Amino acid sequence: MNNIIINDREIFPSKVVCIGRNYTEHIAELNNETPEEPVFFFKPNSSISSELIFPKGNETCHYEAEISFLIEENKISAVGFGLDLTLREVQSKLKKKGLPWERAKCFHNSAVFSKFVSINENIEDLEVELYINGELKQKGGVDLMITKPQEIIDDLLTFSSFEDGDILMSGTPKGVGTFQIGDIFIGRIICNKKVIIEKRFEVH
């Protein structure tokens, strides 16, 4: 199984729980409707990676930077920087046909993570930033989320469950787009204006 690292310790998540359409401006940039309740989808363990690898056989792929949480005993125990890679054209075709999104969201290496760090601070103060080739592409925080992390957890528990070590990806702010092999990504998680995680990825 694939793993993530927290405080130099390996954890093997059973799944990644993702929330879609959780930032108003991101909903607008994709011309989607604002959901009446949280939009969930899961990524399997096989999608987890610490490297940013462009999906083979595809001409385009979108990045989506997200504040990502490690869940233990149904509570947030740590935070990391995450990228939800999406085959947008494939997703759009599937959505038009009313079909599931797995081909667009659940492929190998589609959930890319930094190391995780334990968090004791108020998660309401967390922000995510993504730079590509030195240019700020995405920036957003918990304050802009439609559904806050604890509300997402509570809702998920009404119909499913977290295994200890599962990851929650809390949605992406505006600024998603395409990328290519050779691009340099810098992902940051910020708390109270202090960078607590910074991870550099080179697209392979």
One Martini backbone bead per residue (centre of mass of N, CA, C, O) as a GRO file, in nm:
protein
  204
    1MET     BB    1   0.100   0.033   0.015
    2ASN     BB    2   0.049   0.355   0.036
    3ASN     BB    3   0.206   0.656   0.173
    4ILE     BB    4   0.249   0.871   0.448
    5ILE     BB    5   0.402   1.150   0.626
    6ILE     BB    6   0.445   1.180   0.992
    7ASN     BB    7   0.691   1.265   1.174
    8ASP     BB    8   0.857   1.019   1.032
    9ARG     BB    9   0.586   0.856   0.983
   10GLU     BB   10   0.412   0.588   0.868
   11ILE     BB   11   0.109   0.593   0.666
   12PHE     BB   12  -0.188   0.389   0.563
   13PRO     BB   13  -0.429   0.472   0.376
   14SER     BB   14  -0.742   0.363   0.267
   15LYS     BB   15  -0.822   0.672   0.198
   16VAL     BB   16  -0.965   0.951   0.012
   17VAL     BB   17  -1.142   1.230   0.113
   18CYS     BB   18  -1.350   1.428  -0.097
   19ILE     BB   19  -1.427   1.773  -0.173
   20GLY     BB   20  -1.656   1.948  -0.362
   21ARG     BB   21  -1.743   2.259  -0.405
   22ASN     BB   22  -1.600   2.473  -0.151
   23TYR     BB   23  -1.562   2.724  -0.352
   24THR     BB   24  -1.715   2.977  -0.503
   25GLU     BB   25  -1.500   3.062  -0.728
   26HIS     BB   26  -1.459   2.774  -0.838
   27ILE     BB   27  -1.744   2.723  -0.931
   28ALA     BB   28  -1.746   2.959  -1.136
   29GLU     BB   29  -1.497   2.873  -1.321
   30LEU     BB   30  -1.675   2.589  -1.395
   31ASN     BB   31  -1.987   2.631  -1.414
   32ASN     BB   32  -2.121   2.556  -1.146
   33GLU     BB   33  -2.321   2.445  -0.902
   34THR     BB   34  -2.438   2.501  -0.597
   35PRO     BB   35  -2.455   2.302  -0.343
   36GLU     BB   36  -2.671   2.179  -0.086
   37GLU     BB   37  -2.439   1.968  -0.042
   38PRO     BB   38  -2.189   1.783  -0.004
   39VAL     BB   39  -1.929   1.672  -0.229
   40PHE     BB   40  -1.842   1.337  -0.269
   41PHE     BB   41  -1.521   1.164  -0.299
   42PHE     BB   42  -1.305   0.885  -0.369
   43LYS     BB   43  -0.975   0.774  -0.308
   44PRO     BB   44  -0.748   0.548  -0.341
   45ASN     BB   45  -0.451   0.432  -0.237
   46SER     BB   46  -0.337   0.413  -0.542
   47SER     BB   47  -0.332   0.747  -0.567
   48ILE     BB   48  -0.094   0.779  -0.386
   49SER     BB   49   0.162   1.049  -0.362
   50SER     BB   50   0.493   1.226  -0.359
   51GLU     BB   51   0.464   1.261  -0.669
   52LEU     BB   52   0.466   1.445  -0.983
   53ILE     BB   53   0.271   1.280  -1.231
   54PHE     BB   54   0.205   1.259  -1.546
   55PRO     BB   55  -0.047   1.127  -1.718
   56LYS     BB   56  -0.056   0.882  -1.920
   57GLY     BB   57  -0.226   0.939  -2.229
   58ASN     BB   58  -0.240   1.258  -2.177
   59GLU     BB   59  -0.273   1.599  -2.261
   60THR     BB   60  -0.442   1.674  -1.997
   61CYS     BB   61  -0.417   1.841  -1.667
   62HIS     BB   62  -0.532   1.917  -1.344
   63TYR     BB   63  -0.489   2.126  -1.078
   64GLU     BB   64  -0.553   2.092  -0.704
   65ALA     BB   65  -0.528   2.270  -0.426
   66GLU     BB   66  -0.506   2.139  -0.077
   67ILE     BB   67  -0.624   2.105   0.228
   68SER     BB   68  -0.492   1.844   0.434
   69PHE     BB   69  -0.613   1.570   0.640
   70LEU     BB   70  -0.559   1.388   0.922
   71ILE     BB   71  -0.738   1.098   1.043
   72GLU     BB   72  -0.813   1.040   1.398
   73GLU     BB   73  -1.073   0.946   1.566
   74ASN     BB   74  -1.247   1.157   1.390
   75LYS     BB   75  -0.991   1.352   1.381
   76ILE     BB   76  -0.777   1.608   1.362
   77SER     BB   77  -0.403   1.568   1.356
   78ALA     BB   78  -0.321   1.676   1.062
   79VAL     BB   79  -0.127   1.851   0.804
   80GLY     BB   80  -0.135   1.907   0.440
   81PHE     BB   81  -0.029   1.906   0.113
   82GLY     BB   82  -0.248   1.897  -0.180
   83LEU     BB   83  -0.317   1.711  -0.494
   84ASP     BB   84  -0.586   1.716  -0.725
   85LEU     BB   85  -0.601   1.526  -0.994
   86THR     BB   86  -0.754   1.618  -1.322
   87LEU     BB   87  -0.954   1.500  -1.588
   88ARG     BB   88  -1.152   1.726  -1.722
   89GLU     BB   89  -1.257   1.612  -1.992
   90VAL     BB   90  -1.349   1.346  -1.876
   91GLN     BB   91  -1.537   1.459  -1.661
   92SER     BB   92  -1.732   1.612  -1.850
   93LYS     BB   93  -1.831   1.364  -2.006
   94LEU     BB   94  -1.942   1.209  -1.762
   95LYS     BB   95  -2.141   1.424  -1.658
   96LYS     BB   96  -2.321   1.438  -1.915
   97LYS     BB   97  -2.392   1.114  -1.867
   98GLY     BB   98  -2.414   1.050  -1.551
   99LEU     BB   99  -2.130   0.960  -1.457
  100PRO     BB  100  -1.876   0.866  -1.302
  101TRP     BB  101  -1.530   0.995  -1.202
  102GLU     BB  102  -1.290   0.791  -1.177
  103ARG     BB  103  -1.122   0.840  -1.442
  104ALA     BB  104  -1.060   1.153  -1.343
  105LYS     BB  105  -0.963   1.090  -1.012
  106CYS     BB  106  -0.840   0.761  -0.958
  107PHE     BB  107  -0.568   0.755  -1.052
  108HIS     BB  108  -0.256   0.723  -1.059
  109ASN     BB  109  -0.118   0.986  -0.879
  110SER     BB  110  -0.385   1.187  -0.794
  111ALA     BB  111  -0.262   1.200  -0.485
  112VAL     BB  112  -0.068   1.464  -0.366
  113PHE     BB  113   0.189   1.475  -0.104
  114SER     BB  114   0.309   1.586   0.162
  115LYS     BB  115   0.400   1.622   0.449
  116PHE     BB  116   0.297   1.585   0.779
  117VAL     BB  117   0.159   1.785   1.055
  118SER     BB  118   0.098   1.858   1.348
  119ILE     BB  119  -0.208   2.004   1.499
  120ASN     BB  120  -0.316   2.278   1.739
  121GLU     BB  121  -0.432   2.482   1.590
  122ASN     BB  122  -0.649   2.676   1.443
  123ILE     BB  123  -0.796   2.581   1.144
  124GLU     BB  124  -0.919   2.862   1.059
  125ASP     BB  125  -0.603   2.970   0.984
  126LEU     BB  126  -0.582   2.819   0.722
  127GLU     BB  127  -0.369   2.796   0.424
  128VAL     BB  128  -0.329   2.794   0.063
  129GLU     BB  129  -0.047   2.756  -0.169
  130LEU     BB  130   0.030   2.801  -0.530
  131TYR     BB  131   0.322   2.751  -0.726
  132ILE     BB  132   0.418   2.810  -1.077
  133ASN     BB  133   0.703   2.906  -1.185
  134GLY     BB  134   0.667   3.154  -0.956
  135GLU     BB  135   0.347   3.155  -0.975
  136LEU     BB  136   0.056   3.251  -0.846
  137LYS     BB  137  -0.244   3.042  -0.852
  138GLN     BB  138  -0.320   2.970  -0.541
  139LYS     BB  139  -0.560   3.097  -0.284
  140GLY     BB  140  -0.673   2.973   0.041
  141GLY     BB  141  -0.922   2.919   0.304
  142VAL     BB  142  -1.128   2.826   0.554
  143ASP     BB  143  -1.292   3.097   0.543
  144LEU     BB  144  -1.396   3.015   0.229
  145MET     BB  145  -1.555   2.782   0.308
  146ILE     BB  146  -1.859   2.641   0.296
  147THR     BB  147  -1.744   2.376   0.431
  148LYS     BB  148  -1.619   2.281   0.711
  149PRO     BB  149  -1.424   2.036   0.829
  150GLN     BB  150  -1.613   1.938   1.063
  151GLU     BB  151  -1.866   1.922   0.883
  152ILE     BB  152  -1.758   1.708   0.693
  153ILE     BB  153  -1.714   1.488   0.899
  154ASP     BB  154  -2.004   1.472   1.008
  155ASP     BB  155  -2.134   1.399   0.736
  156LEU     BB  156  -1.979   1.141   0.665
  157LEU     BB  157  -2.078   0.986   0.934
  158THR     BB  158  -2.381   0.940   0.819
  159PHE     BB  159  -2.260   0.715   0.572
  160SER     BB  160  -1.967   0.670   0.690
  161SER     BB  161  -1.600   0.625   0.729
  162PHE     BB  162  -1.308   0.637   0.924
  163GLU     BB  163  -0.992   0.551   0.909
  164ASP     BB  164  -0.711   0.541   1.048
  165GLY     BB  165  -0.528   0.763   0.824
  166ASP     BB  166  -0.703   0.919   0.675
  167ILE     BB  167  -0.792   1.151   0.415
  168LEU     BB  168  -0.872   1.504   0.389
  169MET     BB  169  -1.004   1.686   0.118
  170SER     BB  170  -1.127   2.040   0.126
  171GLY     BB  171  -1.065   2.175  -0.135
  172THR     BB  172  -1.060   2.427  -0.400
  173PRO     BB  173  -0.955   2.703  -0.519
  174LYS     BB  174  -0.902   2.922  -0.729
  175GLY     BB  175  -0.687   2.845  -1.029
  176VAL     BB  176  -0.718   2.624  -1.205
  177GLY     BB  177  -0.512   2.399  -1.422
  178THR     BB  178  -0.267   2.344  -1.631
  179PHE     BB  179   0.011   2.118  -1.706
  180GLN     BB  180   0.368   2.014  -1.725
  181ILE     BB  181   0.644   1.886  -1.799
  182GLY     BB  182   0.882   2.061  -1.576
  183ASP     BB  183   0.730   2.179  -1.372
  184ILE     BB  184   0.720   2.401  -1.080
  185PHE     BB  185   0.618   2.327  -0.753
  186ILE     BB  186   0.476   2.525  -0.477
  187GLY     BB  187   0.368   2.420  -0.159
  188ARG     BB  188   0.148   2.569   0.093
  189ILE     BB  189   0.112   2.597   0.450
  190ILE     BB  190  -0.079   2.826   0.647
  191CYS     BB  191  -0.041   2.979   0.984
  192ASN     BB  192  -0.073   3.278   1.086
  193LYS     BB  193   0.131   3.363   0.841
  194LYS     BB  194   0.280   3.082   0.867
  195VAL     BB  195   0.498   2.856   0.744
  196ILE     BB  196   0.455   2.490   0.789
  197ILE     BB  197   0.454   2.416   0.473
  198GLU     BB  198   0.697   2.303   0.218
  199LYS     BB  199   0.671   2.198  -0.135
  200ARG     BB  200   0.857   2.046  -0.392
  201PHE     BB  201   0.773   2.002  -0.742
  202GLU     BB  202   0.846   1.791  -1.019
  203VAL     BB  203   0.741   1.721  -1.326
  204HIS     BB  204   0.727   1.380  -1.480
   0.00000   0.00000   0.00000
